[in-house]
Amino acid sequence: MTLSSVVSVCGDPGGASALTPVLELLASDGRVLLENYTYAQGSTVLQRRSVPFRTLPVGIDDAWIDEVLRHASLLLAATSANGQDHERRFLAAARRGCLPSLSVLDFWSNYRARFVESDGSLVLPDQLAVMDDQARQDVIGIGIPASAVVVTGHPGLEGLASRRPELAAKGRALRTELGIGPAERLVVFVSQPIADLYRQCEGNPEHLGFEERGVLAAIMDALASIARDEGLGVTLLVRPHPRETGFAAPGHHGPPRMLIDGSEDAHASVMAGDLVVGMNSVLLLEAALLGRRVLSVQPGLGAGDRVPWEAYAEVDRVSTWGEVAPALRRALARPESRSGAARDESRTSGAARSVADCVYALLRDLELAAPVEPRR
């Protein structure tokens, strides 16, 4: 029996994190042959999970992509809005070659930017797997046919609860390595390149009303005040986003003591913290599902909160600059962990299997379809 060939592609860390559990499951099932391509930070994600891949060469053109897909049966793609957007180029090639395609969405924003060409046209997959009903309504709103959208859950959020004991041990080891004493507080700041992520999006009603530097400065000022007032030892561990390769901490003379997190395992880092603070990163949601106390700081939010936090886990939120210091003070006074239980288990379990089932269904449809003109 000849197995169907599935080509996958991913580049953004979020997209790669959502796609990786699906690739692992497809490989375990053994029903298809996988040929995985990555670029940018996607390579790091797959390498960490020991998923085989090939790195896309620099300077690839449409002819190169056409050749890669020439003998494939299906394209499985993450999504991105990173300026390279090779996933969209692969989708366009799949369209040219009459190749079925499935894309996996990983976040609740920048929908149009993931699929739009320079001329304003959309390059769409045959099927789009999304996290929940909110994402489904959002993508339909930008012009993706409802018949092409399937709610599968978020594969990247699966399996976190089962890893909690292992990650908790790693978190304790990291606290020891950082020299955090029993009476001290460790605050983990999850950074994001907000200015870059939302600068080019959708004519910019997507602009959030804040950027990462301003939020970090407000948090540092608040922690300094809390440390002085309470006589509390506070360390701020700043974890740059994978795309913040040139991250440089602002000039600062404590308190709080500030460190830059260079460790590989983001989950171990958030498990080390008494409090995890950030803006709208999916890592905040993951931290909440792992049972950490989480604070989302989005002051001056102009476009409405993208992430349906309350549907997944318990996350504290502030939306004005004046709320930042009081919220941090309350959180550090009682930094106990939350339960981490998903509020709707269907959102955090079975997602990878649902996406894999979409792959198999598309392949079955291909076998039953009438012959098409051979791809060149």
Backbone hydrogen bonds in HBPLUS format (Angstrom, degrees):
<---DONOR---> <-ACCEPTOR-->    atom                        ^
c    i                          cat <-CA-CA->   ^        H-A-AA   ^      H-
h    n   atom  resd res      DA  || num        DHA   H-A  angle D-A-AA Bond
n    s   type  num  typ     dist DA aas  dist angle  dist       angle   num
A0033-LEU N   A0004-SER O   2.77 MM  29  6.03 168.9  1.79 158.0 161.7     1
A0073-SER N   A0005-SER O   2.73 MM  68  5.19 167.7  1.75 145.8 149.1     2
A0006-VAL N   A0033-LEU O   2.73 MM  27  5.98 170.5  1.74 171.7 173.0     3
A0035-GLU N   A0006-VAL O   2.94 MM  29  6.23 148.0  2.04 160.1 160.4     4
A0007-VAL N   A0074-LEU O   3.02 MM  67  6.41 159.4  2.07 167.7 168.3     5
A0076-LEU N   A0007-VAL O   2.80 MM  69  6.08 165.3  1.82 156.4 160.1     6
A0008-SER N   A0035-GLU O   3.01 MM  27  6.27 158.1  2.06 137.5 142.7     7
A0037-TYR N   A0008-SER O   2.81 MM  29  5.91 155.2  1.87 136.1 144.6     8
A0009-VAL N   A0076-LEU O   3.14 MM  67  6.74 136.6  2.34 147.4 155.9     9
A0078-ALA N   A0009-VAL O   3.03 MM  69  6.38 165.2  2.05 170.7 173.5    10
A0010-CYS N   A0037-TYR O   3.14 MM  27  6.72 139.2  2.31 144.5 156.3    11
A0039-TYR N   A0010-CYS O   3.15 MM  29  6.66 134.0  2.38 145.1 152.7    12
A0042-GLY N   A0011-GLY O   2.67 MM  31  4.20 119.3  2.03 132.3 134.3    13
A0016-ALA N   A0012-ASP O   2.88 MM   4  6.01 160.2  1.92 153.0 159.1    14
A0017-SER N   A0013-PRO O   2.91 MM   4  6.00 150.9  1.99 141.5 149.2    15
A0018-ALA N   A0014-GLY O   3.09 MM   4  6.35 146.7  2.21 143.6 151.9    16
A0019-LEU N   A0015-GLY O   2.97 MM   4  6.15 148.8  2.07 144.6 153.5    17
A0020-THR N   A0016-ALA O   2.87 MM   4  5.84 154.0  1.94 150.6 156.2    18
A0022-VAL N   A0019-LEU O   2.98 MM   3  5.36 124.6  2.29 109.3 124.0    19
A0023-LEU N   A0019-LEU O   3.02 MM   4  6.37 155.9  2.08 154.4 162.2    20
A0024-GLU N   A0020-THR O   2.91 MM   4  6.17 159.5  1.95 158.1 163.8    21
A0025-LEU N   A0021-PRO O   3.05 MM   4  6.18 153.7  2.12 138.0 144.7    22
A0026-LEU N   A0022-VAL O   2.88 MM   4  6.13 163.7  1.90 154.6 159.1    23
A0027-ALA N   A0023-LEU O   2.94 MM   4  6.07 159.1  1.99 147.0 152.7    24
A0028-SER N   A0024-GLU O   2.96 MM   4  6.14 153.1  2.03 141.9 149.6    25
A0029-ASP N   A0025-LEU O   2.85 MM   4  6.10 155.4  1.91 152.3 158.6    26
A0030-GLY N   A0026-LEU O   3.18 MM   4  6.38 148.5  2.28 143.0 150.2    27
A0054-ARG N   A0036-ASN O   2.76 MM  18  6.15 147.7  1.87 149.5 159.4    28
A0038-THR N   A0054-ARG O   2.94 MM  16  6.27 152.4  2.01 151.6 157.3    29
A0056-LEU N   A0038-THR O   2.79 MM  18  5.90 165.8  1.81 169.0 170.0    30
A0042-GLY N   A0039-TYR O   3.08 MM   3  5.61 136.3  2.27 147.1 144.1    31
A0043-SER N   A0040-ALA O   3.43 MM   3  6.34 155.8  2.50 119.9 122.7    32
A0044-THR N   A0041-GLN O   3.11 MM   3  5.40 123.7  2.44 104.0 116.8    33
A0045-VAL N   A0041-GLN O   3.37 MM   4  6.78 157.0  2.43 151.7 157.1    34
A0046-LEU N   A0042-GLY O   3.15 MM   4  6.42 170.0  2.16 157.5 158.5    35
A0047-GLN N   A0043-SER O   2.92 MM   4  5.98 158.8  1.96 148.4 155.2    36
A0048-ARG N   A0044-THR O   2.97 MM   4  6.07 155.1  2.03 146.4 152.3    37
A0049-ARG N   A0045-VAL O   3.32 MM   4  6.59 141.8  2.47 140.0 149.3    38
A0049-ARG N   A0046-LEU O   3.16 MM   3  5.20 127.1  2.45  95.2 108.7    39
A0051-VAL N   A0046-LEU O   2.95 MM   5  5.11 171.9  1.96 149.8 148.8    40
A0050-SER N   A0047-GLN O   3.06 MM   3  4.90 160.7  2.10 102.1 107.3    41
A0064-TRP N   A0061-ASP O   3.12 MM   3  5.38 122.0  2.47 101.8 115.4    42
A0065-ILE N   A0061-ASP O   3.21 MM   4  6.61 160.3  2.25 153.6 158.4    43
A0066-ASP N   A0062-ASP O   2.84 MM   4  6.05 163.1  1.87 154.4 159.6    44
A0067-GLU N   A0063-ALA O   3.05 MM   4  6.23 151.7  2.13 142.6 149.4    45
A0068-VAL N   A0064-TRP O   3.09 MM   4  6.42 154.2  2.15 147.2 154.0    46
A0069-LEU N   A0065-ILE O   3.06 MM   4  6.33 154.7  2.12 153.8 160.0    47
A0070-ARG N   A0066-ASP O   3.02 MM   4  5.93 112.8  2.49 136.3 152.4    48
A0070-ARG N   A0067-GLU O   3.22 MM   3  5.00 151.0  2.31  96.4 105.1    49
A0072-ALA N   A0069-LEU O   3.09 MM   3  5.04 159.4  2.14 105.1 111.5    50
A0075-LEU N   A0100-PRO O   2.95 MM  25  6.35 159.4  1.99 150.7 157.4    51
A0102-LEU N   A0075-LEU O   2.84 MM  27  6.23 151.1  1.93 157.9 167.6    52
A0077-ALA N   A0102-LEU O   2.86 MM  25  6.25 162.6  1.89 155.1 161.1    53
A0104-VAL N   A0077-ALA O   2.87 MM  27  6.36 142.5  2.01 154.4 165.8    54
A0088-ARG N   A0085-ASP O   3.13 MM   3  5.61 127.8  2.42 107.2 118.0    55
A0090-PHE N   A0086-HIS O   2.90 MM   4  6.20 152.8  1.98 153.4 160.0    56
A0091-LEU N   A0087-GLU O   2.97 MM   4  6.29 150.7  2.06 143.9 152.3    57
A0092-ALA N   A0088-ARG O   2.95 MM   4  6.23 156.2  2.01 147.8 153.5    58
A0093-ALA N   A0089-ARG O   3.03 MM   4  6.28 153.5  2.10 141.8 149.1    59
A0094-ALA N   A0090-PHE O   2.86 MM   4  6.13 151.6  1.94 147.5 155.6    60
A0095-ARG N   A0091-LEU O   2.97 MM   4  6.29 152.5  2.05 147.5 154.6    61
A0096-ARG N   A0092-ALA O   3.00 MM   4  6.33 157.9  2.05 147.0 152.8    62
A0097-GLY N   A0093-ALA O   2.97 MM   4  6.20 149.2  2.06 146.2 154.5    63
A0099-LEU N   A0094-ALA O   2.84 MM   5  4.72 171.6  1.84 147.0 147.0    64
A0098-CYS N   A0095-ARG O   3.26 MM   3  5.17 169.7  2.27 105.1 107.6    65
A0126-ASP N   A0101-SER O   3.16 MM  25  5.24 126.4  2.46 113.6 126.8    66
A0127-GLN N   A0101-SER O   3.16 MM  26  6.53 137.8  2.35 143.2 155.0    67
A0103-SER N   A0127-GLN O   2.99 MM  24  6.49 158.0  2.04 156.3 161.0    68
A0129-ALA N   A0103-SER O   2.82 MM  26  6.16 169.8  1.83 167.4 166.4    69
A0105-LEU N   A0129-ALA O   2.91 MM  24  6.08 178.6  1.91 175.0 174.8    70
A0114-ARG N   A0111-TYR O   3.16 MM   3  5.57 145.7  2.28 107.0 116.5    71
A0115-PHE N   A0112-ARG O   3.00 MM   3  5.54 151.3  2.08 115.9 123.8    72
A0116-VAL N   A0112-ARG O   2.97 MM   4  5.82 131.7  2.21 160.6 175.1    73
A0123-VAL N   A0115-PHE O   2.77 MM   8  5.25 168.3  1.78 154.8 157.5    74
A0117-GLU N   A0121-SER O   2.73 MM   4  5.38 163.0  1.76 166.0 171.5    75
A0120-GLY N   A0117-GLU O   2.97 MM   3  5.29 163.0  2.00 115.0 118.5    76
A0128-LEU N   A0148-ALA O   2.75 MM  20  6.04 158.1  1.79 161.0 162.7    77
A0150-VAL N   A0128-LEU O   2.97 MM  22  6.21 166.6  1.99 156.4 158.0    78
A0130-VAL N   A0150-VAL O   2.96 MM  20  6.21 161.7  2.00 152.9 157.9    79
A0152-THR N   A0130-VAL O   2.94 MM  22  5.96 161.9  1.98 163.3 166.7    80
A0136-ARG N   A0132-ASP O   3.03 MM   4  6.32 153.8  2.10 146.4 154.7    81
A0137-GLN N   A0133-ASP O   2.95 MM   4  6.19 164.0  1.98 152.9 154.9    82
A0138-ASP N   A0134-GLN O   2.98 MM   4  6.21 156.4  2.04 148.8 156.1    83
A0139-VAL N   A0135-ALA O   2.95 MM   4  6.16 165.5  1.97 157.0 158.8    84
A0140-ILE N   A0136-ARG O   3.08 MM   4  6.22 156.4  2.14 148.6 155.4    85
A0141-GLY N   A0137-GLN O   3.04 MM   4  6.16 143.3  2.18 138.2 148.1    86
A0141-GLY N   A0138-ASP O   3.10 MM   3  5.04 119.7  2.48  90.7 105.9    87
A0142-ILE N   A0139-VAL O   3.19 MM   3  5.29 146.6  2.31  98.5 107.7    88
A0144-ILE N   A0139-VAL O   3.24 MM   5  5.83 159.4  2.28 150.1 146.7    89
A0143-GLY N   A0140-ILE O   3.10 MM   3  5.33 161.7  2.13 108.7 113.8    90
A0148-ALA N   A0145-PRO O   2.94 MM   3  5.46 155.8  2.00 114.7 122.4    91
A0149-VAL N   A0146-ALA O   3.18 MM   3  5.38 162.5  2.21 109.5 114.9    92
A0157-LEU N   A0154-HIS O   3.07 MM   3  5.67 160.5  2.11 119.2 125.0    93
A0158-GLU N   A0155-PRO O   3.21 MM   3  5.46 164.0  2.24 109.6 114.4    94
A0163-ARG N   A0160-LEU O   3.00 MM   3  5.20 137.0  2.19 102.4 115.0    95
A0164-ARG N   A0161-ALA O   3.23 MM   3  5.30 162.5  2.26 104.9 110.2    96
A0167-LEU N   A0163-ARG O   2.92 MM   4  6.07 166.6  1.93 164.0 168.5    97
A0168-ALA N   A0164-ARG O   2.76 MM   4  5.81 151.3  1.84 154.0 161.8    98
A0169-ALA N   A0165-PRO O   3.16 MM   4  6.39 155.0  2.23 145.4 150.5    99
A0170-LYS N   A0166-GLU O   3.20 MM   4  6.54 153.6  2.28 141.8 149.0   100
A0171-GLY N   A0167-LEU O   2.81 MM   4  6.04 150.6  1.90 145.8 154.4   101
A0172-ARG N   A0168-ALA O   2.95 MM   4  6.25 155.5  2.01 149.1 154.5   102
A0173-ALA N   A0169-ALA O   3.06 MM   4  6.30 156.0  2.12 145.0 151.5   103
A0174-LEU N   A0170-LYS O   2.95 MM   4  6.21 149.9  2.04 145.6 153.7   104
A0175-ARG N   A0171-GLY O   2.99 MM   4  6.30 155.1  2.06 149.4 155.7   105
A0176-THR N   A0172-ARG O   3.13 MM   4  6.40 158.3  2.18 147.1 152.2   106
A0177-GLU N   A0173-ALA O   2.97 MM   4  6.22 157.8  2.02 145.6 152.1   107
A0178-LEU N   A0174-LEU O   2.89 MM   4  6.11 148.4  1.99 149.1 157.3   108
A0179-GLY N   A0175-ARG O   3.04 MM   4  6.17 113.8  2.50 135.4 151.4   109
A0180-ILE N   A0175-ARG O   3.01 MM   5  5.31 177.4  2.01 152.9 152.7   110
A0179-GLY N   A0176-THR O   3.06 MM   3  5.05 148.9  2.16  99.5 109.2   111
A0184-GLU N   A0181-GLY O   3.10 MM   3  5.21 157.4  2.15 107.5 114.6   112
A0185-ARG N   A0233-GLY O   2.86 MM  48  6.25 163.3  1.89 162.8 168.0   113
A0235-THR N   A0185-ARG O   2.93 MM  50  6.36 160.0  1.97 164.3 170.9   114
A0274-ASP N   A0186-LEU O   2.79 MM  88  5.40 154.8  1.85 146.1 154.5   115
A0187-VAL N   A0235-THR O   2.89 MM  48  6.19 169.5  1.90 169.4 172.6   116
A0237-LEU N   A0187-VAL O   2.78 MM  50  6.09 163.3  1.81 159.5 165.3   117
A0188-VAL N   A0275-LEU O   2.90 MM  87  6.31 165.0  1.92 163.6 166.5   118
A0277-VAL N   A0188-VAL O   2.76 MM  89  6.03 170.1  1.77 166.1 169.3   119
A0189-PHE N   A0237-LEU O   2.83 MM  48  6.05 159.6  1.87 144.5 151.2   120
A0239-ARG N   A0189-PHE O   2.80 MM  50  5.95 177.0  1.80 166.3 167.3   121
A0190-VAL N   A0277-VAL O   2.76 MM  87  6.15 160.5  1.80 159.8 166.0   122
A0191-SER N   A0239-ARG O   3.00 MM  48  5.91 161.5  2.04 147.1 152.3   123
A0196-ASP N   A0193-PRO O   3.04 MM   3  5.48 121.1  2.40 108.6 122.3   124
A0197-LEU N   A0193-PRO O   2.83 MM   4  5.99 166.6  1.85 161.7 166.3   125
A0198-TYR N   A0194-ILE O   3.09 MM   4  6.07 160.5  2.13 156.2 157.2   126
A0204-ASN N   A0201-CYS O   2.63 MM   3  5.35 158.2  1.67 139.2 146.2   127
A0302-GLY N   A0208-LEU O   2.78 MM  94  5.17 150.9  1.87 119.3 128.7   128
A0215-VAL N   A0211-GLU O   3.25 MM   4  6.53 161.4  2.28 155.3 160.9   129
A0216-LEU N   A0212-GLU O   2.93 MM   4  6.10 165.5  1.95 152.8 156.8   130
A0217-ALA N   A0213-ARG O   2.97 MM   4  6.13 159.5  2.01 146.8 152.6   131
A0218-ALA N   A0214-GLY O   3.05 MM   4  6.24 156.9  2.10 145.1 150.9   132
A0219-ILE N   A0215-VAL O   3.01 MM   4  6.26 155.7  2.07 150.8 157.4   133
A0220-MET N   A0216-LEU O   2.92 MM   4  6.15 161.6  1.96 152.9 157.8   134
A0221-ASP N   A0217-ALA O   2.97 MM   4  6.18 162.0  2.01 149.9 154.5   135
A0222-ALA N   A0218-ALA O   3.01 MM   4  6.17 161.2  2.05 144.3 149.6   136
A0223-LEU N   A0219-ILE O   2.89 MM   4  6.08 162.4  1.92 153.0 157.7   137
A0224-ALA N   A0220-MET O   2.94 MM   4  6.10 152.7  2.02 146.4 153.9   138
A0225-SER N   A0221-ASP O   3.12 MM   4  6.39 157.9  2.17 148.3 153.2   139
A0226-ILE N   A0222-ALA O   2.96 MM   4  6.23 160.8  2.00 150.6 156.1   140
A0227-ALA N   A0223-LEU O   2.86 MM   4  5.97 162.9  1.88 149.9 154.4   141
A0228-ARG N   A0224-ALA O   3.10 MM   4  6.29 157.7  2.15 145.3 150.8   142
A0229-ASP N   A0225-SER O   2.89 MM   4  6.04 170.0  1.89 154.5 157.8   143
A0230-GLU N   A0226-ILE O   2.88 MM   4  5.78 162.9  1.91 151.1 155.7   144
A0231-GLY N   A0227-ALA O   2.96 MM   4  5.37 122.1  2.31 129.3 140.2   145
A0232-LEU N   A0227-ALA O   3.17 MM   5  4.68 134.9  2.38 121.2 131.2   146
A0257-ARG N   A0234-VAL O   3.14 MM  23  6.51 147.0  2.25 162.4 156.0   147
A0236-LEU N   A0257-ARG O   2.69 MM  21  6.06 164.6  1.71 167.0 172.3   148
A0259-LEU N   A0236-LEU O   2.87 MM  23  6.24 160.8  1.91 159.1 162.1   149
A0238-VAL N   A0259-LEU O   2.79 MM  21  6.11 169.2  1.81 167.0 163.8   150
A0261-ASP N   A0238-VAL O   2.74 MM  23  5.68 175.7  1.75 148.3 149.5   151
A0244-GLU N   A0241-HIS O   2.77 MM   3  5.18 158.9  1.82 119.1 126.6   152
A0247-PHE N   A0244-GLU O   3.19 MM   3  5.24 149.7  2.28 118.4 115.0   153
A0269-SER N   A0265-ASP O   3.23 MM   4  6.56 151.2  2.32 144.9 153.0   154
A0270-VAL N   A0266-ALA O   3.07 MM   4  6.43 157.8  2.12 152.6 156.8   155
A0271-MET N   A0267-HIS O   3.02 MM   4  6.17 150.9  2.11 143.4 151.9   156
A0272-ALA N   A0268-ALA O   3.06 MM   4  6.26 129.1  2.33 137.3 149.5   157
A0272-ALA N   A0269-SER O   3.15 MM   3  5.17 135.6  2.35  94.8 107.0   158
A0273-GLY N   A0270-VAL O   3.20 MM   3  5.30 141.8  2.35  99.2 109.4   159
A0276-VAL N   A0293-ARG O   2.95 MM  17  6.26 163.4  1.98 160.4 165.9   160
A0295-LEU N   A0276-VAL O   2.87 MM  19  6.30 155.2  1.93 159.0 165.0   161
A0278-GLY N   A0295-LEU O   3.14 MM  17  6.62 150.0  2.23 163.0 168.0   162
A0297-VAL N   A0278-GLY O   2.72 MM  19  5.90 177.7  1.72 159.9 160.5   163
A0284-LEU N   A0281-SER O   3.07 MM   3  5.56 145.5  2.19 108.8 117.1   164
A0286-GLU N   A0282-VAL O   2.96 MM   4  6.33 153.8  2.03 148.0 155.8   165
A0287-ALA N   A0283-LEU O   2.85 MM   4  6.03 153.9  1.91 143.1 150.1   166
A0288-ALA N   A0284-LEU O   2.96 MM   4  6.25 154.5  2.03 148.1 154.5   167
A0289-LEU N   A0285-LEU O   2.99 MM   4  6.27 156.2  2.05 147.0 153.3   168
A0290-LEU N   A0286-GLU O   2.96 MM   4  6.22 129.0  2.22 139.0 153.1   169
A0290-LEU N   A0287-ALA O   3.12 MM   3  4.96 131.6  2.36  91.1 104.7   170
A0292-ARG N   A0287-ALA O   2.99 MM   5  5.49 163.6  2.02 152.9 147.7   171
A0291-GLY N   A0288-ALA O   2.94 MM   3  5.08 156.8  2.00 104.5 111.1   172
A0338-ARG N   A0291-GLY O   2.67 MM  47  4.59 132.1  1.90 125.2 134.6   173
A0316-ASP N   A0294-VAL O   2.97 MM  22  6.07 153.5  2.04 160.2 155.0   174
A0296-SER N   A0316-ASP O   2.78 MM  20  6.18 164.8  1.80 156.0 157.7   175
A0318-VAL N   A0296-SER O   2.97 MM  22  6.39 152.9  2.04 168.9 170.8   176
A0298-GLN N   A0318-VAL O   3.04 MM  20  6.20 175.9  2.04 161.7 162.0   177
A0300-GLY N   A0319-SER O   2.94 MM  19  5.94 151.8  2.02 134.7 130.8   178
A0309-TRP N   A0307-VAL O   2.83 MM   2  5.45 137.2  2.02 104.0  91.6   179
A0311-ALA N   A0308-PRO O   3.00 MM   3  5.65 148.4  2.10 119.4 128.4   180
A0312-TYR N   A0309-TRP O   2.85 MM   3  5.55 157.7  1.90 123.0 130.1   181
A0313-ALA N   A0309-TRP O   3.02 MM   4  6.11 162.1  2.06 165.4 169.4   182
A0343-ARG N   A0312-TYR O   2.99 MM  31  5.25 160.0  2.03 128.0 134.2   183
A0323-GLU N   A0320-THR O   3.21 MM   3  5.49 148.1  2.31 103.9 112.6   184
A0324-VAL N   A0321-TRP O   3.22 MM   3  5.60 158.0  2.27 111.5 117.7   185
A0327-ALA N   A0323-GLU O   3.03 MM   4  5.99 160.1  2.07 152.8 158.8   186
A0328-LEU N   A0324-VAL O   3.03 MM   4  6.24 159.7  2.07 154.0 159.6   187
A0329-ARG N   A0325-ALA O   2.92 MM   4  6.09 159.3  1.97 154.3 160.4   188
A0330-ARG N   A0326-PRO O   2.96 MM   4  6.19 160.1  2.00 149.5 154.0   189
A0331-ALA N   A0327-ALA O   2.98 MM   4  6.15 161.2  2.02 146.7 152.3   190
A0332-LEU N   A0328-LEU O   2.92 MM   4  6.06 161.2  1.96 153.1 157.2   191
A0333-ALA N   A0329-ARG O   3.07 MM   4  6.16 135.3  2.28 138.6 149.8   192
A0347-ARG N   A0344-ASP O   2.86 MM   3  5.70 159.3  1.90 126.3 132.4   193
A0348-THR N   A0345-GLU O   3.08 MM   3  5.38 146.1  2.20 106.9 116.2   194
A0349-SER N   A0345-GLU O   3.01 MM   4  5.97 113.8  2.47 153.2 168.5   195
A0354-SER N   A0350-GLY O   3.02 MM   4  6.22 150.7  2.11 143.6 152.0   196
A0355-VAL N   A0351-ALA O   2.97 MM   4  6.32 156.8  2.03 155.7 161.0   197
A0356-ALA N   A0352-ALA O   2.89 MM   4  6.13 162.4  1.92 149.7 155.3   198
A0357-ASP N   A0353-ARG O   2.84 MM   4  6.05 153.0  1.91 147.5 154.9   199
A0358-CYS N   A0354-SER O   3.10 MM   4  6.42 141.4  2.26 137.2 147.2   200
A0358-CYS N   A0355-VAL O   2.99 MM   3  5.00 121.0  2.35  94.7 110.2   201
A0359-VAL N   A0355-VAL O   3.05 MM   4  6.47 149.8  2.14 148.5 156.7   202
A0360-TYR N   A0356-ALA O   3.01 MM   4  6.41 161.8  2.04 154.5 157.9   203
A0361-ALA N   A0357-ASP O   2.87 MM   4  6.05 153.8  1.94 145.2 152.9   204
A0362-LEU N   A0358-CYS O   2.96 MM   4  6.14 159.7  2.01 149.6 154.2   205
A0363-LEU N   A0359-VAL O   3.03 MM   4  6.30 154.4  2.10 148.9 156.4   206
A0364-ARG N   A0360-TYR O   2.88 MM   4  6.15 151.1  1.97 145.9 153.9   207
A0365-ASP N   A0361-ALA O   2.92 MM   4  6.18 158.4  1.97 148.5 154.3   208
A0366-LEU N   A0362-LEU O   2.97 MM   4  6.19 147.1  2.08 140.3 149.4   209
A0367-GLU N   A0363-LEU O   3.09 MM   4  6.41 150.6  2.18 144.4 151.1   210
A0368-LEU N   A0364-ARG O   3.11 MM   4  6.41 146.1  2.23 146.1 155.2   211
A0369-ALA N   A0365-ASP O   2.91 MM   4  5.98 127.0  2.20 142.9 156.8   212
